[in-house]
Amino acid sequence: MLSYADAAPRSRRTLQHLIRLIEALGENTPLNTIDQAAVTKARDKLLKPDTSPATYIRAVIAPLRAVLVYAAKQDWLDRVPYFTIPKQPRGRTRFLLPAQAEALIEAAAPHLRPLLVFLIGTGARMSEALELEWRDVDLAGRRVIFWVTKSGKRRVASLPPRVVIVLAELPHREGHVFLSHRGQPYWSSDRNAGGQIKVGWKGALRRAGLDPELSPHDLRHTWATWRLATDTQPNALMRLRDEGGWSSVTLVERYGTLPATRRQSTSSSAVTTP
């Protein structure tokens, strides 16, 4: 695991998963003894009984398998063991209509509004946005670079005019772009819990009269929905895949199957000025 962590840039979340897996499995556990029983044991130690299959895969199976594949490539392991992958229920893709997005932004605390506009306007994942530093922002060129992404590949995101304006109005130009109400980077919070803006988010939803089940990640769905709704050219799904940093077209196909009435309710102006 240490060798895997040092071999290439890894996200903070991945490193946290690895540390917890070492604690659960034991640092002297031989690779060839890690089987389904060991994975189940790690799951029971690390996760609550009602944890979703998606979290189990993300926190246990995926990072452990990545390490084992790496070990096999180094000839430290004869073969990569097979792990049973739990089935995940297919959930509804939530997204906001333009008027709802405006209501959410208006209802948010002042320090959160720039972040929400950025998420809706770029489709950035929360981790990408909160880890973004000013040195990777080009306001003149209207773009930002995300160096640590879910796919592990650098991604360049275009900035719509409204996002450029919002970023230009921020009072600081060094360090992290988005700061908490205390003026500190959000990474003083527990990233693994995924609740960096939990209190402010819930309050904004309540004041805007929106579905309390909405999550910040639904703003990425919102961006993708609007983006695809206004792209009528061939290969729109491939462009969305590349711009959003998804690993395959299959993952973005769901955004093209939304009801026509909802798709027609979005407009190009909403995409460029969220």
C-alpha positions as MATLAB code, in Angstrom:
seq = 'MLSYADAAPRSRRTLQHLIRLIEALGENTPLNTIDQAAVTKARDKLLKPDTSPATYIRAVIAPLRAVLVYAAKQDWLDRVPYFTIPKQPRGRTRFLLPAQAEALIEAAAPHLRPLLVFLIGTGARMSEALELEWRDVDLAGRRVIFWVTKSGKRRVASLPPRVVIVLAELPHREGHVFLSHRGQPYWSSDRNAGGQIKVGWKGALRRAGLDPELSPHDLRHTWATWRLATDTQPNALMRLRDEGGWSSVTLVERYGTLPATRRQSTSSSAVTTP';
ca = [
       0.000    0.000    0.000;
       2.847    2.389    0.760;
       4.443    1.631   -2.596;
       1.108    2.136   -4.371;
       0.628    5.480   -2.606;
       4.095    6.653   -3.676;
       3.931    5.386   -7.264;
       1.643    8.165   -8.525;
      -0.347   11.137   -7.218;
      -3.251    9.889   -5.094;
      -6.178   11.902   -3.810;
      -6.482   12.653   -0.123;
      -9.567   10.464    0.020;
      -7.700    7.500   -1.484;
      -4.915    7.881    1.063;
      -7.451    7.994    3.878;
      -9.066    4.808    2.592;
      -5.662    3.100    2.475;
      -4.792    4.102    6.039;
      -8.070    2.720    7.319;
      -7.626   -0.510    5.343;
      -4.142   -1.014    6.810;
      -5.628   -0.606   10.290;
      -8.459   -3.027    9.504;
      -6.394   -5.725    7.767;
      -3.187   -5.411    9.747;
       0.020   -3.990    8.302;
       1.780   -7.379    8.223;
      -0.971   -9.235    6.365;
       0.502  -11.106    3.346;
      -1.013  -10.150    0.015;
      -1.865  -13.748   -0.904;
      -4.086  -14.091    2.176;
      -6.405  -11.252    1.209;
      -9.601  -12.926    0.012;
     -13.339  -12.352    0.227;
     -13.334  -13.214    3.932;
     -10.666  -10.598    4.600;
     -12.628   -7.989    2.658;
     -15.798   -8.815    4.585;
     -13.873   -8.521    7.845;
     -12.515   -5.112    6.823;
     -16.007   -3.968    5.857;
     -17.408   -4.979    9.244;
     -14.628   -3.129   11.066;
     -14.798    0.056    9.040;
     -18.440    0.513    8.112;
     -21.791    0.573    9.850;
     -24.252   -2.278    9.120;
     -26.588    0.032    7.179;
     -23.831    1.479    4.965;
     -24.826    1.638    1.311;
     -23.271   -0.720   -1.267;
     -21.802    2.303   -3.063;
     -19.884    3.369    0.038;
     -18.682   -0.201    0.624;
     -17.327   -0.355   -2.913;
     -15.762    3.091   -2.716;
     -14.174    2.727    0.724;
     -13.123   -0.934    0.746;
     -13.294   -2.889   -2.501;
     -12.087   -0.272   -4.988;
      -8.957    0.930   -3.154;
      -8.005   -2.581   -2.071;
      -8.372   -3.982   -5.565;
      -6.337   -1.094   -6.985;
      -3.502   -1.957   -4.607;
      -3.676   -5.652   -5.485;
      -3.630   -4.939   -9.223;
      -0.590   -2.727   -8.659;
       1.081   -5.497   -6.644;
       0.440   -8.039   -9.414;
       2.099   -5.719  -11.929;
       5.159   -5.622   -9.656;
       5.190   -9.458   -9.540;
       4.465   -9.390   -5.810;
       1.228  -11.316   -6.326;
       0.465  -14.198   -8.677;
      -3.112  -13.204   -9.355;
      -5.664  -10.629   -8.287;
      -8.425  -12.250   -6.216;
     -12.064  -11.902   -7.154;
     -14.304   -9.998   -4.758;
     -18.088  -10.165   -4.750;
     -19.452   -6.768   -5.769;
     -22.800   -5.909   -4.136;
     -25.553   -4.791   -6.456;
     -26.370   -1.115   -6.268;
     -29.940    0.085   -6.590;
     -30.366    2.455   -9.475;
     -31.370    5.780   -8.027;
     -33.081    8.751   -9.597;
     -30.793   11.400  -11.036;
     -31.677   14.643   -9.285;
     -31.014   18.004  -10.877;
     -32.191   21.589  -10.539;
     -34.105   23.669  -13.029;
     -32.687   27.179  -13.625;
     -35.191   28.908  -11.340;
     -34.447   26.418   -8.568;
     -30.709   26.957   -8.981;
     -31.176   30.710   -8.670;
     -33.302   30.224   -5.550;
     -30.641   28.018   -3.994;
     -27.846   30.503   -4.686;
     -29.903   33.380   -3.314;
     -30.779   31.415   -0.158;
     -27.188   30.364    0.568;
     -24.878   32.087    3.024;
     -22.660   34.735    1.357;
     -19.481   32.631    1.633;
     -21.208   29.671   -0.062;
     -22.692   31.494   -3.052;
     -19.464   31.623   -5.107;
     -18.906   27.919   -4.503;
     -22.440   26.994   -5.598;
     -22.181   29.116   -8.744;
     -18.851   27.438   -9.509;
     -20.242   23.920   -9.021;
     -23.255   24.578  -11.236;
     -21.223   26.373  -13.884;
     -18.364   23.877  -14.194;
     -19.692   20.481  -13.103;
     -16.788   20.180  -10.670;
     -16.893   17.527   -7.996;
     -16.892   18.915   -4.472;
     -13.353   17.663   -3.832;
     -12.123   19.297   -7.050;
     -13.663   22.640   -6.114;
     -12.514   22.709   -2.506;
      -8.964   21.674   -3.397;
      -8.705   24.263   -6.189;
      -5.946   26.839   -5.663;
      -5.580   30.247   -7.280;
      -2.393   29.204   -9.078;
      -4.561   26.863  -11.178;
      -7.146   29.527  -12.079;
      -6.858   31.519  -15.309;
      -9.561   34.181  -15.242;
      -8.335   35.825  -18.459;
      -8.346   32.500  -20.280;
     -11.608   31.494  -18.539;
     -10.441   28.108  -17.366;
      -9.243   26.169  -14.319;
      -7.140   23.041  -13.969;
      -8.069   20.222  -11.609;
      -4.929   18.215  -10.893;
      -6.337   15.597   -8.510;
      -9.507   14.074   -9.955;
     -11.489   10.908   -9.463;
     -10.052    9.420  -12.653;
      -6.511   10.369  -11.662;
      -6.101   12.480  -14.809;
      -5.697   16.223  -15.017;
      -8.861   17.975  -16.204;
      -9.333   21.449  -17.624;
     -12.733   23.076  -17.080;
     -14.058   26.109  -18.939;
     -15.473   28.972  -16.906;
     -18.779   30.506  -18.029;
     -18.943   34.326  -17.800;
     -20.897   34.356  -14.568;
     -18.383   32.075  -12.865;
     -15.540   34.351  -14.002;
     -17.330   37.343  -12.487;
     -17.979   35.575   -9.197;
     -14.372   34.420   -8.874;
     -13.049   37.869   -9.784;
     -15.077   39.369   -6.928;
     -13.482   37.142   -4.263;
     -11.285   39.259   -1.966;
      -8.214   36.979   -1.934;
      -5.852   35.701   -4.642;
      -3.633   33.199   -2.843;
      -4.066   29.657   -1.565;
      -7.398   27.870   -1.832;
     -10.058   29.592   -3.890;
     -13.009   28.672   -1.700;
     -12.853   29.300    2.027;
     -15.196   28.582    4.918;
     -17.026   31.289    6.854;
     -13.958   31.403    9.105;
     -11.753   32.233    6.149;
      -9.995   28.851    6.274;
      -9.650   26.051    3.677;
     -12.340   23.422    4.018;
      -9.763   20.668    4.452;
      -9.613   21.373    8.150;
     -12.889   19.425    8.094;
     -13.167   15.646    7.831;
     -13.155   15.100    4.066;
     -14.004   11.441    4.445;
     -17.376   12.334    5.959;
     -18.342   14.348    2.887;
     -20.002   17.065    4.928;
     -17.771   20.079    4.381;
     -20.749   22.375    3.709;
     -23.447   20.234    5.298;
     -24.911   22.850    7.654;
     -24.896   25.673    5.119;
     -26.274   23.402    2.406;
     -29.195   22.187    4.486;
     -30.034   25.739    5.496;
     -29.999   26.943    1.885;
     -32.272   24.090    0.790;
     -34.713   24.879    3.570;
     -34.838   28.612    2.835;
     -35.180   27.978   -0.917;
     -37.999   25.470   -0.369;
     -36.169   22.691   -2.221;
     -36.128   18.924   -1.738;
     -34.168   18.241    1.479;
     -32.813   15.040   -0.116;
     -30.782   17.035   -2.631;
     -27.023   16.806   -2.149;
     -24.186   19.075   -3.325;
     -23.234   16.385   -5.864;
     -26.601   16.984   -7.541;
     -25.158   20.280   -8.765;
     -22.835   18.207  -10.959;
     -25.907   16.405  -12.285;
     -27.469   19.818  -12.868;
     -24.500   21.013  -14.911;
     -24.458   17.808  -16.976;
     -28.203   17.964  -17.595;
     -28.091   21.568  -18.757;
     -24.964   20.965  -20.808;
     -26.455   18.034  -22.698;
     -29.844   19.702  -23.084;
     -28.278   22.542  -25.080;
     -25.790   20.519  -27.130;
     -27.583   19.441  -30.292;
     -24.455   18.588  -32.263;
     -23.274   15.008  -33.001;
     -21.183   13.266  -30.348;
     -22.680   15.356  -27.545;
     -22.298   12.483  -25.086;
     -18.606   12.133  -25.859;
     -18.044   15.855  -25.313;
     -19.910   15.722  -22.017;
     -17.813   12.726  -20.950;
     -14.581   14.563  -21.706;
     -15.617   17.910  -20.221;
     -16.943   16.351  -17.038;
     -14.118   13.888  -16.526;
     -16.190   10.704  -16.658;
     -14.444    7.485  -17.619;
     -16.987    6.312  -20.191;
     -19.939    7.432  -22.305;
     -22.101    4.907  -20.457;
     -21.866    6.997  -17.291;
     -23.316   10.088  -18.992;
     -26.064    8.404  -21.013;
     -28.533    8.917  -18.156;
     -28.426   12.664  -18.744;
     -29.756   12.155  -22.258;
     -32.852   10.207  -21.172;
     -34.555   12.905  -19.128;
     -38.137   13.921  -19.988;
     -38.304   16.255  -22.952;
     -40.350   18.806  -21.035;
     -37.557   19.177  -18.497;
     -34.860   19.324  -21.112;
     -36.716   22.086  -22.915;
     -36.965   24.087  -19.713;
     -33.200   24.653  -19.661;
     -31.603   27.213  -21.909;
     -28.170   28.069  -23.179;
     -28.182   31.238  -21.092;
     -28.712   29.121  -17.994;
     -25.681   27.032  -18.854;
     -23.367   29.971  -19.501;
     -24.678   32.067  -16.618;
     -25.793   29.650  -13.892;
];
